Amino acid sequence: MISVSLLSSYDYCARKLFLEQVLKLVVIPRDVVVKGSIRHEVHDKISKAEESFVKSIKKEVSYKEVLEGYKKSHSNILKHSIIKNKSKLAELKISLSEFFKNTWPLVLEESKDRAVNVHGFIKKRKVFGDELWKELSPKIETEVFVQSEDLQLKGKIDKLEIYENKLVREVVPYELKTGKAPKEGVWPGHKLQTGAYVLLLEKNKMFVREAFVKYLDVNEARAVVMNPFLEKKVIETRDAVLTLFKAKEIPVICENKNKCNACALKDKCYDEKFIKQRMSLLS
């Protein structure tokens, strides 16, 4: 069983995946990776704080009051996560205050989304406290683990909206991505990853309403449409990754030199003597 994230890694550069997973070359985290991991941590903590916050609402309140409550909670979560990771940020010469300033607008959008959902539900159902939490739909969970022996895949979905009804659990998965977004649609690897999660959710008897990749830096959620072609691509890529790990034959160098120029493993990847020596250790 392999991680879903390996599918997008293979699609981006099969050779880099081989260097990391088979030859065990260590990549020093770039700033985009560190920033992305902190943002994921923040979203996860926001999700975990949701239940206690919703249950604390004991009477009808205005949208502004709900939003202010979320903003206070989410601001504290962001500050604590930045302080927790201050050594990593310092190594990359990233200012703590500047990181907060750049990240807060993205977190604020999450605060607004949740405030709209909760306040709208209160107005509609007139329920509060424990009952509000029990009936609230959709509920939003993060870092949701899914796996399937049949698919030989496993992974954590960044964000999952869950709509409970009597017949089936309906869900909307989101993959949260930092870094540059394409002009339209989603990057191929992100599409592949999202498609794999749709298949995993369906294997776990959930109905997937829609699926999205959310590019945090531009604050846009872009739809991924599941179809037989994407399903076929997911399965083919999974098989290719499994074969890559078993065969232990290093793929050719990537033809896209822009990818190579941005790769932390470029020097070692191009060093034929080094690669030959590391490959000899596999036999």
SULKA-V580314 format. One record per run of one state. SS is the DSSP state (h for helix, s for strand, l for the rest). FROM is the first residue (numbers start at 1). TO is the last residue. Records with the same first field share a line. If there is no record, write none. Layout:
# SULKA-V580314
SS: FROM-TO  FROM-TO
This chain:
# SULKA-V580314
l: 1-1  4-4  13-13  22-30  56-62  85-85  92-95  126-128  136-138  149-152  165-168  178-187  204-205  216-219  224-227  248-256  262-265  271-271  281-283
s: 2-3  139-148  153-164  169-177  206-215  220-223
h: 5-12  14-21  31-55  63-84  86-91  96-125  129-135  188-203  228-247  257-261  266-270  272-280
